[in-house]
Amino acid sequence: MGQNGTQFDFTRAKKTGGGEVLLVPLVARPQPPMQLMARVDAVCNDAVSELVAVGAVGDDPGQLGHTTRSGAFRRIIVISLGTADKLNAHRIRTAGAAAARWLMAERVKQATLWVDGLASCGVDQATAEWAGGMVLGGFRFAEHKEPEENAVATARIFVRSGQAGHVARTLPQIRDSVTLAKAVNYTRRLAHEPGNIINPATLASQARSLARAAKLKCTVLDVPQLKRLRMNGLLAVGMGATPGPCLIRLDYRAAPQARKNTVLVGKAVTFDTGGYSIKPAAGLEGLKYDKCGGMTVLGVLKAAADLKLRCNLVGIIAAAENAISDRAYRPGDILTMMSGKTVEVTNTDAEGRLVLADALWYAQKNCKPTEIIDIATLTGGVNVALGKVAAGLMSNDDTLSADLGECGRRTHERLWRLPLWDDYRELIRGTDSDLKNSSGKRDAHAIVGGMFLKEFVNDDMPWAHLDIAAVATCENGNAKSATGFGVRLLVEYLRSRG
């Protein structure tokens, strides 16, 4: 079927060749030094300085100025990096994505990237960030479409510089950035798959395939095994559908002498009807994205293996479909969780915290974690609180919280910490059980989800909860598109701690 956008391969430019298109990223203001423009003007008959002189390049990252010339490069594109005072890695990636979209629209198979403007912009690893932005910008989910006529499956980008040795120094950084961006696109592709393609069983198959390719250890617990472990939260949510729920575990151990062992726990509700507390019809087709937390965990495992990160990492994915049937759980049911705590179900649409609660307890008892980070599309309330600018962060550990926040700032996958004060516990205190899974109120909606999860984490276990419900997707015209939020953030965290 269809190709999921265009792949971009980066290689050293040859003295001749490189396609007819020359890409020149430049800071818009202040105007780049004449010496810098003179080096690129020499290969394109002064086209770059002329575009800059007439103001063809705007101040916003990704704005393009375009002209033509005779000679080696028939088309010259100057891409704005924005103004120098606001320049950062995120803006560079934005500009790279814009260049990628232009190349795709024009069906360009080869282009040369002149990187001197990136090398001199003052942002660390700017060329690598640009390359990652191009790979992310090239993604289009077209798995189930007829192939687009004349679409370019792979475009080769020849990297060129007027500075001796710069390309050789930069190419390893580019390769790492491209590898990470491909892991994000892998996450996005899985997130886009509908519920008839990705269900708990087929998701387990995807995990096994990843394990074979990346040389990970994969374990899948099926319904009989979940019953033996008394994982009744995960079982209740998933037993209304066929196939039933499962728990997926992937182990990556690249630092066997290290004490540190990070466990990532992801929610993967492959489709969420809301159960008997049924969701409204409007937007229901977008509930295939309720698995995005689990897909992020898969993406991080893929990136860690492909980048050969020196760390120990376990990924736990609680997979279920929340459906309505004669076997589905009901409002009023009381569940005995794996931890032994009892939970009264007041809302079957507050299902994510039930599957995560059992997964968190399993992780503590079976994975020897030194820290646990869960990631989930948990609450609509986080969108009310933070919009699509940041994910919600809740944690019992100030150091873990601060470190994740800083990694979010560096990757522009930003987090904002919300409190888990004891005052909020009254909102989930049970009447006929230890806890209830929903307060039934609008008060502190996102925090209530975090408070519930906190009940299933030991006080001495560093833990953080990332509620990505608002940032896991973005609006793309009239449709949603998966962002892969969390992959770059968590890889940055693993690198910073390695």
C-alpha positions as CSV (number, residue, x, y, z in Angstrom):
1,M,0.0,0.0,0.0
2,G,1.0,3.6,0.4
3,Q,4.4,4.9,1.4
4,N,4.4,6.8,4.7
5,G,5.8,10.0,3.3
6,T,9.3,10.6,2.1
7,Q,12.5,9.2,3.7
8,F,15.5,11.6,3.7
9,D,19.0,10.1,3.5
10,F,21.9,12.4,4.2
11,T,25.4,12.0,2.8
12,R,28.5,13.9,2.0
13,A,28.3,16.0,-1.1
14,K,30.5,15.2,-4.1
15,K,32.4,17.9,-6.0
16,T,29.8,17.5,-8.8
17,G,26.2,16.4,-8.7
18,G,23.8,16.7,-5.8
19,G,20.6,17.5,-7.8
20,E,19.4,20.8,-9.2
21,V,18.1,22.2,-5.9
22,L,20.3,24.0,-3.4
23,L,18.9,24.4,0.1
24,V,20.4,27.3,2.1
25,P,19.2,27.8,5.7
26,L,20.0,31.2,7.1
27,V,19.1,33.4,10.0
28,A,16.7,36.1,8.8
29,R,17.9,38.9,11.2
30,P,20.4,40.2,11.6
31,Q,21.5,39.7,8.0
32,P,24.1,37.0,7.7
33,P,27.7,38.1,7.2
34,M,28.8,38.9,3.7
35,Q,31.7,36.4,4.0
36,L,29.2,33.6,4.8
37,M,26.9,34.5,1.8
38,A,29.9,34.9,-0.5
39,R,30.9,31.2,0.0
40,V,27.5,29.9,-1.1
41,D,27.1,32.7,-3.8
42,A,30.1,31.2,-5.5
43,V,28.3,28.0,-6.3
44,C,24.9,29.6,-7.3
45,N,25.8,32.8,-9.2
46,D,25.0,35.3,-6.3
47,A,21.5,34.0,-5.9
48,V,21.5,33.8,-2.1
49,S,22.7,37.4,-1.5
50,E,20.1,38.7,-4.1
51,L,17.2,36.8,-2.3
52,V,18.4,38.2,1.0
53,A,18.8,41.7,-0.4
54,V,15.2,41.9,-1.7
55,G,13.7,40.5,1.6
56,A,12.5,37.3,0.0
57,V,13.1,35.4,3.2
58,G,10.7,36.2,6.1
59,D,11.3,36.4,9.8
60,D,9.4,33.2,10.7
61,P,11.2,29.8,10.8
62,G,10.4,27.8,7.7
63,Q,9.5,30.7,5.4
64,L,11.1,30.2,2.0
65,G,12.6,32.4,-0.7
66,H,13.0,30.8,-4.2
67,T,14.8,31.7,-7.4
68,T,16.3,30.1,-10.4
69,R,19.8,30.2,-12.1
70,S,21.8,28.6,-14.8
71,G,24.6,26.4,-13.6
72,A,25.0,23.5,-11.3
73,F,21.9,24.4,-9.2
74,R,18.9,25.5,-11.2
75,R,16.8,26.2,-8.2
76,I,18.0,27.9,-5.0
77,I,15.9,27.9,-1.9
78,V,16.8,30.1,1.1
79,I,14.9,28.9,4.2
80,S,14.5,31.3,7.2
81,L,15.7,30.1,10.6
82,G,13.9,33.1,12.1
83,T,15.6,35.8,14.1
84,A,18.8,35.2,15.9
85,D,17.4,36.4,19.3
86,K,14.8,33.6,19.3
87,L,16.7,30.9,17.6
88,N,16.7,27.5,19.2
89,A,16.7,23.8,18.3
90,H,12.9,23.7,18.0
91,R,12.9,26.5,15.4
92,I,15.6,24.9,13.4
93,R,13.6,21.6,13.3
94,T,10.6,23.6,12.2
95,A,12.5,25.2,9.4
96,G,13.9,21.8,8.4
97,A,10.4,20.3,8.3
98,A,9.2,23.2,6.0
99,A,12.1,22.4,3.6
100,A,11.1,18.8,3.6
101,R,7.5,19.6,2.8
102,W,8.6,21.8,-0.1
103,L,10.8,19.0,-1.5
104,M,8.0,16.5,-1.2
105,A,5.5,18.8,-3.0
106,E,8.0,19.4,-5.8
107,R,8.8,15.7,-6.1
108,V,12.5,16.4,-5.6
109,K,14.7,13.2,-5.4
110,Q,18.1,14.9,-4.8
111,A,19.1,18.2,-3.2
112,T,22.2,19.8,-1.8
113,L,22.1,21.3,1.7
114,W,24.5,24.1,2.3
115,V,25.1,24.1,6.1
116,D,27.3,27.1,6.8
117,G,24.3,29.1,8.0
118,L,23.5,26.3,10.5
119,A,27.1,25.9,11.6
120,S,27.4,29.6,12.5
121,C,24.0,30.1,14.1
122,G,25.1,29.4,17.7
123,V,22.8,26.5,18.4
124,D,24.5,23.2,19.4
125,Q,24.3,20.5,16.8
126,A,22.2,22.8,14.6
127,T,22.7,20.7,11.4
128,A,21.7,17.5,13.2
129,E,18.6,19.2,14.5
130,W,17.8,20.4,10.9
131,A,18.1,16.9,9.6
132,G,15.9,15.5,12.3
133,G,13.3,18.2,11.5
134,M,13.4,17.1,7.8
135,V,12.8,13.5,8.7
136,L,9.9,14.4,11.0
137,G,8.4,16.7,8.4
138,G,8.6,14.0,5.8
139,F,6.1,11.7,7.6
140,R,2.7,11.1,6.2
141,F,0.5,8.2,7.3
142,A,-0.5,6.6,4.1
143,E,-0.4,2.9,5.1
144,H,-3.9,2.2,3.7
145,K,-3.9,4.5,0.7
146,E,-3.1,3.8,-2.9
147,P,0.4,4.9,-3.7
148,E,0.5,8.5,-4.7
149,E,1.5,9.0,-8.3
150,N,5.1,10.2,-8.7
151,A,5.6,10.5,-5.0
152,V,9.2,10.3,-3.9
153,A,9.9,7.4,-1.5
154,T,13.4,8.4,-0.7
155,A,15.2,11.7,-1.3
156,R,18.9,12.0,-1.0
157,I,20.3,15.1,0.7
158,F,24.0,16.0,-0.1
159,V,25.5,17.9,2.8
160,R,28.0,20.6,1.7
161,S,30.0,23.3,3.5
162,G,32.5,25.9,2.6
163,Q,34.4,25.1,5.9
164,A,37.0,22.4,5.7
165,G,36.1,19.3,7.8
166,H,32.7,20.6,8.9
167,V,30.7,17.9,7.1
168,A,32.9,15.1,8.3
169,R,32.4,16.3,11.9
170,T,28.7,16.7,11.5
171,L,27.6,13.5,9.7
172,P,27.7,11.3,12.9
173,Q,25.5,13.8,14.7
174,I,23.1,13.8,11.7
175,R,23.0,10.0,11.7
176,D,22.0,10.0,15.4
177,S,19.4,12.7,14.9
178,V,17.9,10.9,11.9
179,T,17.8,7.6,13.9
180,L,15.9,9.3,16.7
181,A,13.5,11.0,14.3
182,K,12.8,7.6,12.6
183,A,11.9,6.2,16.0
184,V,9.4,9.1,16.5
185,N,7.9,8.3,13.1
186,Y,7.7,4.6,14.0
187,T,5.7,5.7,17.0
188,R,3.5,8.0,15.0
189,R,2.8,5.2,12.4
190,L,1.6,2.8,15.1
191,A,-0.5,5.5,16.8
192,H,-2.3,6.1,13.5
193,E,-3.3,2.5,13.0
194,P,-7.1,2.0,13.6
195,G,-8.6,-0.4,16.1
196,N,-9.2,-3.1,13.5
197,I,-5.5,-3.2,12.7
198,I,-4.0,-2.7,16.2
199,N,-5.6,-4.5,19.0
200,P,-3.9,-6.1,22.0
201,A,-3.0,-9.2,20.1
202,T,-1.6,-7.5,17.0
203,L,0.2,-4.9,19.2
204,A,1.9,-7.8,20.9
205,S,3.0,-9.0,17.5
206,Q,4.4,-5.6,16.7
207,A,6.3,-5.7,20.0
208,R,7.8,-9.1,19.1
209,S,8.8,-7.9,15.7
210,L,10.6,-4.9,17.3
211,A,12.3,-7.2,19.8
212,R,13.6,-9.4,17.0
213,A,14.9,-6.5,15.0
214,A,16.4,-4.6,17.9
215,K,17.6,-7.7,19.9
216,L,15.3,-7.0,22.9
217,K,13.8,-9.6,25.2
218,C,10.0,-9.7,24.8
219,T,7.5,-11.2,27.2
220,V,3.7,-11.1,26.7
221,L,1.3,-12.0,29.5
222,D,-2.0,-13.3,28.1
223,V,-5.4,-13.4,29.9
224,P,-4.8,-16.7,31.9
225,Q,-1.5,-15.3,33.1
226,L,-3.1,-11.9,34.0
227,K,-5.7,-13.8,36.0
228,R,-3.1,-15.8,37.9
229,L,-1.4,-12.4,38.8
230,R,-4.8,-10.9,39.8
231,M,-4.4,-8.0,37.4
232,N,-8.1,-7.3,37.7
233,G,-7.9,-3.7,36.6
234,L,-6.4,-4.6,33.3
235,L,-8.6,-7.6,32.9
236,A,-11.8,-5.6,33.6
237,V,-11.0,-2.9,31.1
238,G,-10.1,-5.4,28.3
239,M,-12.5,-8.3,28.8
240,G,-15.4,-6.7,26.9
241,A,-13.5,-7.1,23.7
242,T,-12.0,-9.9,21.6
243,P,-9.1,-10.4,21.7
244,G,-8.7,-9.8,25.4
245,P,-6.0,-7.7,27.2
246,C,-2.4,-8.4,27.6
247,L,0.7,-7.0,29.3
248,I,3.8,-6.5,27.0
249,R,7.3,-6.3,28.5
250,L,10.4,-5.4,26.6
251,D,13.9,-5.5,28.2
252,Y,16.9,-3.6,27.0
253,R,20.1,-4.1,29.0
254,A,23.1,-2.3,27.7
255,A,24.8,-1.4,31.0
256,P,24.8,-4.7,33.0
257,Q,27.2,-3.3,35.6
258,A,25.0,-0.3,36.3
259,R,22.6,-0.3,39.3
260,K,20.2,2.1,37.6
261,N,17.2,0.4,35.9
262,T,14.5,2.7,34.4
263,V,11.1,1.3,33.8
264,L,8.7,3.0,31.4
265,V,5.0,2.1,31.7
266,G,2.7,3.0,28.8
267,K,-1.1,2.9,28.5
268,A,-2.3,1.3,25.2
269,V,-6.0,1.3,25.1
270,T,-6.2,0.4,21.4
271,F,-9.7,1.8,21.1
272,D,-11.8,3.5,23.8
273,T,-15.6,3.5,23.5
274,G,-15.7,4.7,27.1
275,G,-17.5,1.4,28.0
276,Y,-20.9,1.7,29.5
277,S,-20.0,5.3,30.4
278,I,-20.0,5.7,26.7
279,K,-18.3,8.6,24.9
280,P,-20.3,10.9,22.6
281,A,-20.3,10.0,18.9
282,A,-18.5,13.2,17.8
283,G,-14.8,12.5,17.5
284,L,-15.1,8.9,18.5
285,E,-12.9,7.8,15.6
286,G,-10.0,9.6,17.2
287,L,-10.0,7.3,20.2
288,K,-7.6,5.0,18.3
289,Y,-5.0,7.5,19.7
290,D,-5.7,6.3,23.3
291,K,-2.8,4.0,22.8
292,C,-0.2,6.7,22.3
293,G,1.5,6.3,25.6
294,G,2.2,2.7,24.9
295,M,3.4,3.5,21.4
296,T,5.8,6.1,22.9
297,V,7.3,3.3,25.1
298,L,7.9,1.2,21.9
299,G,9.5,4.2,20.2
300,V,11.8,4.8,23.1
301,L,12.9,1.1,23.2
302,K,13.5,1.3,19.4
303,A,15.6,4.5,19.7
304,A,17.6,3.2,22.7
305,A,18.5,0.0,20.8
306,D,19.2,1.8,17.5
307,L,21.3,4.5,19.2
308,K,23.0,1.9,21.4
309,L,22.3,3.9,24.5
310,R,24.3,2.7,27.6
311,C,21.4,2.2,29.9
312,N,19.1,-0.5,31.4
313,L,15.6,0.0,30.3
314,V,12.3,-2.0,30.7
315,G,9.2,-1.1,28.7
316,I,5.8,-2.2,30.1
317,I,2.7,-1.8,28.0
318,A,-0.8,-2.4,29.3
319,A,-2.9,-3.2,26.3
320,A,-6.7,-3.5,26.2
321,E,-9.7,-2.4,24.2
322,N,-12.4,-0.7,26.2
323,A,-15.6,-2.1,24.6
324,I,-19.2,-2.7,25.4
325,S,-20.4,-6.3,25.6
326,D,-22.0,-8.8,27.9
327,R,-18.5,-9.4,29.4
328,A,-17.7,-5.7,29.8
329,Y,-17.2,-4.2,33.3
330,R,-19.9,-2.0,34.7
331,P,-20.3,1.2,36.8
332,G,-20.6,0.0,40.4
333,D,-18.3,-3.0,40.0
334,I,-15.7,-3.4,42.7
335,L,-12.3,-4.7,41.5
336,T,-9.5,-6.2,43.6
337,M,-6.3,-4.9,42.0
338,M,-3.0,-6.7,41.8
339,S,-1.8,-4.7,44.8
340,G,-4.7,-6.0,46.9
341,K,-6.5,-2.6,47.0
342,T,-10.1,-2.5,46.1
343,V,-11.6,0.0,43.6
344,E,-15.2,0.9,42.9
345,V,-15.8,1.7,39.3
346,T,-17.8,4.9,39.1
347,N,-16.9,5.6,35.5
348,T,-15.9,3.0,32.9
349,D,-14.4,5.8,30.9
350,A,-11.7,6.3,33.6
351,E,-10.2,3.1,32.4
352,G,-6.6,4.2,31.7
353,R,-5.8,4.5,35.4
354,L,-7.0,1.0,36.0
355,V,-4.7,-0.6,33.5
356,L,-1.8,1.5,34.6
357,A,-2.4,0.7,38.3
358,D,-1.8,-3.0,37.7
359,A,1.1,-2.3,35.3
360,L,2.8,0.0,37.9
361,W,2.4,-2.7,40.6
362,Y,3.7,-5.4,38.3
363,A,6.7,-3.2,37.4
364,Q,7.7,-2.8,41.0
365,K,7.3,-6.4,41.9
366,N,8.9,-7.9,38.8
367,C,11.3,-5.5,37.1
368,K,13.6,-4.3,39.9
369,P,13.2,-0.6,39.0
370,T,15.2,2.2,40.4
371,E,12.7,4.6,38.9
372,I,9.4,4.4,37.1
373,I,8.0,6.8,34.5
374,D,4.5,6.2,33.1
375,I,3.2,7.9,30.1
376,A,-0.5,8.0,29.1
377,T,-3.3,9.8,27.3
378,L,-5.1,9.8,30.7
379,T,-7.4,12.8,31.1
380,G,-9.2,15.4,29.1
381,G,-8.7,17.6,32.1
382,V,-5.0,18.1,31.3
383,N,-6.1,19.8,28.0
384,V,-8.3,22.2,30.0
385,A,-5.4,22.9,32.4
386,L,-2.5,23.3,29.9
387,G,-3.8,23.2,26.4
388,K,-1.6,21.7,23.7
389,V,1.5,23.5,24.8
390,A,2.7,21.1,27.5
391,A,2.0,17.7,29.0
392,G,1.1,17.3,32.7
393,L,3.8,16.0,35.0
394,M,3.0,14.5,38.4
395,S,5.6,12.9,40.6
396,N,6.6,11.9,44.1
397,D,10.2,12.8,43.6
398,D,11.5,16.3,43.1
399,T,14.8,15.3,41.5
400,L,13.1,13.1,38.9
401,S,10.6,15.7,38.2
402,A,13.2,18.5,37.8
403,D,15.3,16.3,35.5
404,L,12.4,15.4,33.3
405,G,11.3,19.0,33.1
406,E,14.8,20.1,32.0
407,C,14.9,17.4,29.3
408,G,11.4,18.5,28.1
409,R,12.7,22.1,27.8
410,R,15.7,21.0,25.8
411,T,13.6,18.9,23.4
412,H,10.6,21.3,23.3
413,E,8.4,18.4,24.6
414,R,7.6,20.6,27.6
415,L,6.2,19.4,30.9
416,W,4.4,21.3,33.6
417,R,4.3,19.9,37.1
418,L,0.9,19.6,38.9
419,P,0.7,18.9,42.7
420,L,-0.2,15.6,44.3
421,W,-1.1,17.0,47.7
422,D,-2.9,14.8,50.2
423,D,-5.9,17.2,50.1
424,Y,-6.8,15.7,46.7
425,R,-7.1,12.2,48.0
426,E,-10.6,12.8,49.4
427,L,-11.7,13.0,45.7
428,I,-10.9,9.3,45.2
429,R,-11.8,7.9,48.6
430,G,-14.1,4.9,48.3
431,T,-17.4,4.3,50.0
432,D,-17.7,0.5,49.8
433,S,-14.1,0.1,48.6
434,D,-10.6,1.5,49.3
435,L,-10.8,3.8,46.3
436,K,-13.0,4.9,43.5
437,N,-11.7,5.3,40.0
438,S,-13.3,8.7,39.3
439,S,-14.4,11.5,41.6
440,G,-17.5,12.3,39.4
441,K,-16.5,16.0,39.6
442,R,-14.7,18.4,37.3
443,D,-12.4,19.5,40.1
444,A,-8.7,18.8,39.6
445,H,-9.5,16.4,36.8
446,A,-5.9,15.7,35.7
447,I,-4.6,15.6,39.3
448,V,-7.2,13.0,40.3
449,G,-5.8,10.7,37.7
450,G,-2.3,11.2,39.1
451,M,-3.6,10.7,42.7
452,F,-5.1,7.4,41.8
453,L,-1.9,6.1,40.2
454,K,0.1,7.3,43.2
455,E,-1.8,4.8,45.3
456,F,-0.1,2.0,43.4
457,V,3.4,3.2,43.8
458,N,5.5,2.6,46.9
459,D,6.5,5.8,48.7
460,D,10.2,5.1,48.4
461,M,10.0,4.4,44.6
462,P,10.9,7.5,42.5
463,W,8.0,7.8,40.0
464,A,6.7,10.3,37.5
465,H,3.4,10.3,35.6
466,L,3.2,12.1,32.2
467,D,-0.3,12.9,31.1
468,I,0.0,13.4,27.3
469,A,-3.7,13.4,26.4
470,A,-3.5,16.9,24.9
471,V,-0.1,16.7,23.1
472,A,-0.2,13.2,21.7
473,T,-2.0,14.5,18.6
474,C,-2.1,17.8,16.7
475,E,-4.7,19.2,14.4
476,N,-3.8,18.6,10.7
477,G,-6.6,20.3,8.7
478,N,-9.8,18.6,9.7
479,A,-8.1,15.5,11.1
480,K,-5.8,14.6,13.9
481,S,-2.2,13.6,13.5
482,A,0.0,11.7,15.9
483,T,3.0,13.7,17.2
484,G,5.1,10.9,18.8
485,F,5.3,13.1,21.9
486,G,7.6,11.7,24.6
487,V,10.1,9.8,22.5
488,R,12.7,12.6,22.2
489,L,12.0,13.7,25.7
490,L,12.6,10.3,27.3
491,V,15.6,9.5,25.1
492,E,17.1,12.8,26.2
493,Y,16.5,11.8,29.8
494,L,18.2,8.4,29.3
495,R,21.1,10.1,27.7
496,S,21.4,12.7,30.4
497,R,21.4,10.0,33.1
498,G,23.6,7.5,31.3
